[in-house]
């Protein structure tokens, strides 16, 4: 009897007592539990890119890598010059017993980043600035250093929007009860994230048309 074994694959070899002892036999194995029964992963199956679990900013997804050859894919959308951060943190096991490896793919499926132990302990974390708008993919697997292990984890996802552009060559002229602002090039409404609350769309899109600074509201 073997008790208290760690998760993994074990091997049994049977030999005859001597060269003259040979014949058929039956091997009975009892008491073996499926280690994956100890984990809950509602996102399976997500073992391939086309089955990736959609993850959004602020999500904390509890999942498991079991069996040890399992791989979990996540689809995360972002904008060019924004930043996606995918961080694995331990769930049931300790930070040095949750040994993951992460791959990060672009919208075209090309591998653009990897990480082994960039998170807590032996966990993984990738923080990547995006080159284009689109859906990016994070794949989480058991590290080759921990082959044979199984464990659960939490994936924390953060999606940061790109920074607002800084106007170049900004000029200001003081008039009667107003300040005229002008800059070159003039950013678009979509690029600036500007609202037009109480301001005509023409004035908002053309900063040189008597745009009062108190009316130039930026979305944060």
C-alpha positions as CSV (number, residue, x, y, z in Angstrom):
1,X,0.0,0.0,0.0
2,X,1.2,3.5,-0.9
3,X,-0.5,6.4,0.8
4,X,0.0,10.2,0.6
5,X,1.4,10.2,-2.9
6,X,1.8,13.4,-4.9
7,X,-0.1,13.9,-8.1
8,X,1.7,12.4,-11.1
9,X,2.2,9.2,-13.1
10,X,3.6,6.1,-11.4
11,X,4.9,2.9,-12.9
12,X,4.6,-0.7,-11.8
13,X,7.0,-3.4,-13.1
14,X,6.3,-7.2,-12.6
15,X,9.0,-9.8,-12.9
16,X,9.2,-13.6,-12.5
17,X,10.9,-14.8,-9.4
18,X,13.5,-16.5,-11.6
19,X,14.1,-17.4,-15.2
20,X,12.0,-20.6,-14.7
21,X,9.0,-18.8,-13.3
22,X,6.8,-17.5,-16.1
23,X,3.0,-17.4,-16.9
24,X,0.0,-15.2,-17.1
25,X,-1.1,-13.1,-14.2
26,X,-3.7,-10.4,-13.3
27,X,-2.7,-7.0,-11.9
28,X,-5.4,-5.4,-9.8
29,X,-5.1,-1.7,-8.9
30,X,-7.5,-0.2,-6.3
31,X,-7.9,3.1,-4.5
32,X,-6.6,5.3,-7.4
33,X,-8.4,8.6,-7.5
34,X,-8.7,11.0,-10.5
35,X,-6.7,14.0,-9.3
36,X,-8.7,16.3,-11.6
37,X,-11.8,15.6,-9.5
38,X,-10.4,17.8,-6.8
39,X,-10.5,20.9,-9.1
40,X,-13.4,22.9,-10.7
41,X,-12.8,24.5,-14.1
42,X,-16.0,25.8,-15.6
43,X,-14.1,27.2,-18.7
44,X,-13.2,23.8,-20.1
45,X,-12.8,22.9,-22.9
46,X,-10.5,25.8,-23.8
47,X,-7.5,23.8,-24.9
48,X,-7.2,25.4,-28.3
49,X,-7.1,29.0,-29.6
50,X,-10.5,28.6,-31.3
51,X,-12.1,27.6,-27.9
52,X,-10.4,30.4,-25.9
53,X,-12.3,31.7,-22.9
54,X,-13.2,35.4,-23.4
55,X,-11.6,37.5,-20.6
56,X,-12.2,41.2,-20.0
57,X,-10.6,44.0,-17.9
58,X,-10.9,43.2,-14.2
59,X,-11.7,39.5,-14.6
60,X,-10.4,37.0,-12.1
61,X,-10.9,33.5,-13.6
62,X,-10.5,30.4,-11.4
63,X,-9.3,27.5,-13.5
64,X,-7.1,24.4,-13.3
65,X,-4.3,22.7,-15.3
66,X,-5.3,19.0,-15.1
67,X,-4.2,16.6,-16.5
68,X,-0.6,17.9,-16.5
69,X,-0.7,18.2,-20.3
70,X,-3.7,20.6,-20.2
71,X,-3.5,24.0,-21.7
72,X,-5.9,26.9,-21.0
73,X,-6.5,29.6,-23.7
74,X,-7.9,33.1,-23.0
75,X,-9.0,35.7,-25.6
76,X,-8.5,39.3,-24.5
77,X,-9.3,42.4,-26.7
78,X,-7.5,45.7,-26.6
79,X,-6.6,48.8,-28.5
80,X,-3.3,49.8,-30.1
81,X,-0.9,51.4,-27.6
82,X,-3.0,50.0,-24.8
83,X,-1.6,47.4,-22.4
84,X,-2.9,43.9,-21.6
85,X,-1.7,42.2,-18.4
86,X,-2.4,38.6,-17.7
87,X,-1.3,37.3,-14.3
88,X,-1.5,33.8,-12.8
89,X,-1.8,33.7,-9.0
90,X,-2.0,30.5,-6.8
91,X,-5.4,29.3,-5.8
92,X,-5.3,26.1,-3.6
93,X,-1.5,25.4,-3.8
94,X,1.4,27.6,-2.7
95,X,3.2,30.1,-4.9
96,X,6.1,27.6,-5.4
97,X,3.8,24.7,-6.0
98,X,1.9,26.5,-8.8
99,X,4.5,26.4,-11.6
100,X,3.1,27.8,-14.8
101,X,4.4,29.0,-18.2
102,X,2.5,31.5,-20.3
103,X,2.5,32.2,-24.1
104,X,1.0,35.4,-25.5
105,X,-0.2,35.6,-29.2
106,X,-1.2,38.5,-31.4
107,X,-4.4,38.8,-33.4
108,X,-2.9,36.9,-36.3
109,X,-2.0,34.0,-34.0
110,X,1.8,34.8,-34.0
111,X,3.6,34.2,-30.7
112,X,4.8,37.6,-29.5
113,X,5.7,37.0,-25.8
114,X,6.4,34.3,-23.2
115,X,7.0,34.2,-19.4
116,X,7.9,31.6,-16.9
117,X,8.3,33.0,-13.4
118,X,7.3,36.7,-13.8
119,X,4.5,36.5,-11.3
120,X,4.4,35.4,-7.6
121,X,6.7,32.6,-6.8
122,X,6.8,30.2,-9.8
123,X,3.7,31.7,-11.5
124,X,3.6,33.6,-14.8
125,X,2.7,37.2,-15.7
126,X,2.8,39.0,-19.0
127,X,2.2,42.8,-19.4
128,X,2.3,43.7,-23.1
129,X,1.8,46.9,-25.0
130,X,-0.3,46.3,-28.0
131,X,0.8,47.3,-31.5
132,X,-2.7,47.0,-33.2
133,X,-6.3,46.8,-32.2
134,X,-7.6,43.3,-31.9
135,X,-8.0,40.1,-29.9
136,X,-4.9,38.7,-28.2
137,X,-4.5,35.3,-26.7
138,X,-2.9,34.1,-23.5
139,X,-2.1,30.4,-23.1
140,X,-1.3,29.0,-19.7
141,X,0.3,25.6,-19.2
142,X,2.3,23.6,-16.6
143,X,5.9,24.6,-16.7
144,X,8.3,22.0,-18.0
145,X,10.1,22.3,-14.7
146,X,6.9,20.9,-13.0
147,X,6.0,18.3,-15.6
148,X,3.6,15.8,-14.0
149,X,2.1,18.3,-11.6
150,X,-1.5,19.4,-11.6
151,X,-3.0,22.4,-9.8
152,X,-5.6,25.2,-9.9
153,X,-5.0,28.9,-10.3
154,X,-6.6,32.3,-10.8
155,X,-5.9,34.4,-13.9
156,X,-6.2,38.1,-13.3
157,X,-6.7,40.2,-16.4
158,X,-6.2,44.0,-16.8
159,X,-6.8,45.9,-20.0
160,X,-5.5,49.5,-20.1
161,X,-6.7,51.9,-22.8
162,X,-4.1,53.8,-24.8
163,X,-3.0,57.1,-23.4
164,X,-4.7,60.3,-24.7
165,X,-2.6,62.0,-27.4
166,X,-0.8,65.2,-26.4
167,X,-1.6,68.2,-28.6
168,X,1.5,69.6,-30.4
169,X,2.2,73.3,-30.9
170,X,-0.7,74.3,-28.6
171,X,-1.5,78.0,-28.6
172,X,-3.9,80.1,-26.6
173,X,-5.4,83.5,-27.3
174,X,-7.3,85.5,-24.7
175,X,-10.5,87.1,-26.0
176,X,-13.6,88.7,-24.4
177,X,-14.7,86.1,-21.8
178,X,-13.1,83.2,-23.6
179,X,-9.8,81.6,-24.5
180,X,-9.2,80.4,-28.0
181,X,-7.1,77.2,-28.3
182,X,-5.4,76.0,-31.3
183,X,-3.1,73.1,-32.1
184,X,-1.6,71.4,-35.0
185,X,-2.4,68.6,-35.9
186,X,-6.0,68.7,-34.7
187,X,-6.9,65.4,-33.0
188,X,-10.1,63.7,-34.0
189,X,-13.1,63.1,-31.6
190,X,-12.5,59.4,-31.7
191,X,-8.7,59.7,-30.9
192,X,-9.2,62.2,-28.1
193,X,-12.1,60.5,-26.5
194,X,-13.7,63.9,-26.3
195,X,-17.4,64.5,-25.4
196,X,-19.4,67.3,-26.8
197,X,-21.6,68.0,-23.7
198,X,-22.9,71.5,-24.2
199,X,-20.6,72.2,-27.2
200,X,-21.5,71.9,-30.8
201,X,-19.9,69.1,-32.7
202,X,-18.3,71.6,-35.1
203,X,-16.6,73.4,-32.2
204,X,-15.5,70.2,-30.6
205,X,-13.9,68.9,-33.8
206,X,-12.3,72.3,-34.6
207,X,-10.5,73.6,-31.5
208,X,-9.9,77.0,-33.2
209,X,-13.6,77.9,-33.2
210,X,-13.8,79.6,-29.8
211,X,-13.7,76.4,-27.7
212,X,-13.9,77.4,-24.1
213,X,-11.5,75.3,-21.9
214,X,-14.3,74.6,-19.4
215,X,-16.3,72.9,-22.1
216,X,-13.5,70.8,-23.4
217,X,-14.2,67.6,-21.4
218,X,-12.1,64.5,-21.8
219,X,-13.2,61.0,-20.9
220,X,-11.0,59.5,-18.3
